[in-house]
Amino acid sequence: MTDELIGAHNAHNELHSEHGARPGEHPGRSANPIIKVHDVLWLEFEKPDLLKAEAFAHSFGFATVLRTNDELHLRGSDAGAPCVLIRRGQREKFLGPAFVAAEQSDLVRLADATGTSVRPLPESLGGVTVDLVDPSGLPVRVVSGTHRLEALPTAQTPHVFNFGHKKVRTNAMQRPPRVPTNVQRLGHIVVQTPKYIEALNWYLDTFGMIVSDFSYYPGQRE
């Protein structure tokens, strides 16, 4: 966040991240987490119709990495791992997210601290995983060593805009094709839980995550 944005009146005014926690407030981080995950990697689902799921994903902007009778892997254009894994199931179900560890040794430390084990992932993904369950009952994976997909070529280029006195486009029309935009990667996930504090502390203590913003209703931070 820039100094200009901090000084202006905008949606981020009065949020926790501007000046940190006040005395007595949640600090938004763990003093001694087990590990520090590096990134969010993929989401896993069960769905009864993989053909419909794939058609929707293509319209949304994903590309197919793997398709079998019982499994579908979808990716963005950035290099890395698939973004979405879908397995055939009786009903639609979210199976949880996967995060990637900064180092494979982190998985050993995480497994030792949580009483779990490091297990191999399917060959189609490569690497290893530690599988946990958060306080809300949501399965969560931390993985390492997965196969790396090369970046996809994309013909889509950003639009050109004029700002103030800087005019880089004059009398030139822009007619982007009527096609889905390319998904690049996962940027964040949203999890809803009835056990807010327990889940919050679990993610901070277990994975070393840091709160960027606590949101409050206007005038109710106290």
C-alpha positions as CSV (number, residue, x, y, z in Angstrom):
1,M,0.0,0.0,0.0
2,T,1.5,3.4,-1.0
3,D,1.7,6.5,1.2
4,E,-0.8,8.2,-1.1
5,L,-3.4,5.4,-0.5
6,I,-2.8,5.4,3.2
7,G,-3.4,9.1,3.4
8,A,-6.5,9.1,1.2
9,H,-10.0,8.2,2.4
10,N,-10.7,4.7,0.9
11,A,-12.0,1.3,1.8
12,H,-8.8,0.5,3.7
13,N,-9.1,3.3,6.2
14,E,-9.3,2.2,9.8
15,L,-8.2,-1.4,9.0
16,H,-5.9,-3.4,11.2
17,S,-3.1,-3.4,8.7
18,E,-2.6,0.4,8.6
19,H,-0.9,0.6,12.0
20,G,-1.1,-2.9,13.4
21,A,-2.9,-4.2,16.4
22,R,-4.0,-1.9,19.2
23,P,-3.4,-3.0,22.8
24,G,-5.6,-6.0,23.6
25,E,-6.4,-6.8,19.9
26,H,-5.4,-10.0,18.1
27,P,-1.9,-9.5,16.7
28,G,-2.7,-11.2,13.4
29,R,0.3,-13.5,13.4
30,S,1.8,-16.3,15.4
31,A,4.9,-15.8,17.5
32,N,6.2,-19.3,16.8
33,P,4.4,-21.1,13.9
34,I,5.3,-24.7,13.1
35,I,6.2,-23.8,9.5
36,K,5.6,-20.9,7.0
37,V,3.8,-22.0,3.9
38,H,5.0,-20.4,0.7
39,D,1.9,-20.1,-1.4
40,V,-1.6,-21.4,-2.1
41,L,-1.4,-24.1,-4.8
42,W,-4.7,-25.7,-5.8
43,L,-8.3,-26.5,-4.8
44,E,-9.8,-30.0,-4.8
45,F,-13.4,-30.9,-5.6
46,E,-15.6,-33.8,-6.2
47,K,-18.2,-33.5,-9.0
48,P,-20.5,-36.1,-10.6
49,D,-20.1,-34.7,-14.2
50,L,-16.5,-34.1,-15.3
51,L,-17.5,-33.1,-18.8
52,K,-19.7,-30.3,-17.6
53,A,-17.1,-29.3,-15.1
54,E,-14.5,-29.1,-17.9
55,A,-16.7,-27.1,-20.2
56,F,-17.4,-24.6,-17.4
57,A,-13.7,-24.3,-16.6
58,H,-12.8,-23.6,-20.2
59,S,-15.4,-20.9,-20.4
60,F,-14.0,-19.4,-17.2
61,G,-10.5,-19.4,-18.5
62,F,-8.8,-22.5,-17.3
63,A,-6.9,-25.0,-19.5
64,T,-7.0,-28.8,-19.1
65,V,-3.8,-30.5,-17.9
66,L,-5.1,-34.1,-17.3
67,R,-8.4,-35.7,-18.2
68,T,-9.4,-39.3,-17.3
69,N,-12.7,-41.0,-16.7
70,D,-12.4,-40.2,-13.0
71,E,-10.1,-37.1,-12.7
72,L,-9.7,-33.7,-14.2
73,H,-6.7,-31.3,-13.6
74,L,-7.1,-27.6,-14.6
75,R,-4.4,-25.0,-14.8
76,G,-3.8,-21.3,-15.4
77,S,-1.3,-19.8,-17.8
78,D,1.5,-19.3,-15.2
79,A,4.1,-21.8,-14.7
80,G,3.6,-24.1,-11.7
81,A,1.1,-26.7,-10.6
82,P,-2.6,-27.2,-11.6
83,C,-5.0,-24.7,-10.0
84,V,-8.0,-27.0,-9.6
85,L,-8.3,-30.8,-9.2
86,I,-11.6,-32.5,-9.7
87,R,-12.4,-36.1,-9.0
88,R,-15.6,-37.9,-9.9
89,G,-18.0,-38.2,-7.0
90,Q,-21.7,-38.9,-6.2
91,R,-22.3,-35.2,-5.4
92,E,-20.6,-31.8,-5.6
93,K,-18.2,-31.4,-2.7
94,F,-15.3,-29.1,-1.9
95,L,-12.4,-31.2,-0.6
96,G,-10.2,-28.4,0.5
97,P,-7.1,-26.4,-0.5
98,A,-3.5,-27.3,-0.9
99,F,-0.6,-25.0,0.1
100,V,3.0,-25.4,-0.9
101,A,5.8,-25.6,1.6
102,A,8.9,-23.4,1.3
103,E,11.1,-26.4,1.8
104,Q,10.4,-30.2,1.7
105,S,12.0,-30.4,5.2
106,D,9.1,-28.3,6.4
107,L,6.7,-31.2,5.7
108,V,8.7,-33.5,8.1
109,R,8.6,-30.9,10.8
110,L,4.8,-30.3,10.2
111,A,4.1,-34.1,10.3
112,D,6.1,-34.5,13.5
113,A,4.3,-31.6,15.2
114,T,0.8,-32.8,14.2
115,G,1.2,-36.5,14.6
116,T,0.7,-37.2,10.9
117,S,2.9,-38.5,8.2
118,V,4.5,-37.4,4.9
119,R,2.8,-39.4,2.1
120,P,3.5,-39.5,-1.7
121,L,1.0,-37.8,-4.0
122,P,-0.2,-39.6,-7.2
123,E,2.4,-39.7,-10.0
124,S,0.2,-37.4,-12.1
125,L,1.1,-34.7,-9.5
126,G,4.4,-35.8,-8.1
127,G,5.8,-34.8,-4.8
128,V,4.6,-35.5,-1.3
129,T,1.9,-34.2,1.1
130,V,0.9,-33.8,4.7
131,D,-2.8,-34.0,5.1
132,L,-4.5,-32.2,8.0
133,V,-8.0,-31.1,9.0
134,D,-8.7,-27.5,10.3
135,P,-10.9,-26.8,13.3
136,S,-13.9,-26.4,11.1
137,G,-13.4,-29.9,9.6
138,L,-12.0,-28.8,6.3
139,P,-9.2,-31.0,4.9
140,V,-6.1,-29.0,4.2
141,R,-2.9,-30.2,2.4
142,V,0.6,-28.9,2.4
143,V,2.7,-30.3,-0.5
144,S,6.2,-30.1,-1.9
145,G,8.1,-31.4,-4.9
146,T,5.1,-31.5,-7.3
147,H,5.7,-31.6,-11.1
148,R,6.2,-28.1,-12.5
149,L,4.2,-27.1,-15.5
150,E,5.7,-24.7,-18.0
151,A,4.0,-21.4,-18.6
152,L,1.4,-21.4,-21.4
153,P,1.7,-19.0,-24.4
154,T,-1.1,-16.5,-24.4
155,A,-2.1,-14.1,-27.2
156,Q,-4.0,-11.8,-24.8
157,T,-2.4,-8.5,-24.2
158,P,-3.5,-5.8,-21.7
159,H,-5.6,-2.9,-23.0
160,V,-3.9,0.4,-23.5
161,F,-5.4,3.4,-21.6
162,N,-4.8,7.1,-21.4
163,F,-4.2,8.6,-18.0
164,G,-4.2,12.4,-17.4
165,H,-1.7,14.0,-19.8
166,K,-0.1,10.7,-20.7
167,K,-1.8,9.7,-24.0
168,V,-0.4,6.5,-25.4
169,R,-3.5,5.7,-27.6
170,T,-5.0,8.2,-30.0
171,N,-7.8,7.4,-32.5
172,A,-7.0,3.7,-32.2
173,M,-9.9,1.4,-31.4
174,Q,-9.6,-1.6,-29.1
175,R,-11.6,-4.6,-30.0
176,P,-10.7,-7.6,-27.8
177,P,-12.0,-11.0,-29.0
178,R,-15.1,-12.3,-27.4
179,V,-13.3,-15.2,-25.7
180,P,-12.7,-16.2,-22.1
181,T,-9.8,-14.3,-20.5
182,N,-6.8,-16.4,-19.4
183,V,-6.7,-17.4,-15.7
184,Q,-3.1,-16.9,-14.6
185,R,-3.1,-18.6,-11.2
186,L,-4.8,-18.8,-7.8
187,G,-4.3,-15.6,-5.9
188,H,-6.2,-16.3,-2.7
189,I,-9.0,-18.5,-1.3
190,V,-12.0,-17.7,0.9
191,V,-13.1,-20.0,3.7
192,Q,-16.3,-19.6,5.7
193,T,-16.3,-21.1,9.2
194,P,-18.4,-21.1,12.4
195,K,-15.2,-21.4,14.4
196,Y,-13.6,-18.1,13.5
197,I,-11.0,-17.6,16.3
198,E,-10.1,-21.3,16.4
199,A,-9.6,-21.5,12.7
200,L,-7.8,-18.2,12.5
201,N,-5.3,-19.2,15.2
202,W,-4.9,-22.7,13.7
203,Y,-3.9,-21.3,10.3
204,L,-1.5,-18.7,11.9
205,D,0.1,-21.2,14.3
206,T,0.3,-24.1,11.9
207,F,1.2,-22.4,8.6
208,G,2.7,-19.1,9.7
209,M,0.2,-17.1,7.8
210,I,-0.1,-13.3,8.6
211,V,-3.4,-11.3,8.7
212,S,-3.3,-8.5,6.2
213,D,-6.6,-6.9,7.3
214,F,-9.2,-7.4,10.1
215,S,-12.4,-5.8,8.8
216,Y,-14.8,-4.0,11.2
217,Y,-18.3,-2.6,10.8
218,P,-18.0,1.3,10.7
219,G,-17.4,2.7,14.2
220,Q,-17.3,-0.7,15.9
221,R,-13.6,-1.5,16.1
222,E,-13.8,-1.0,19.9
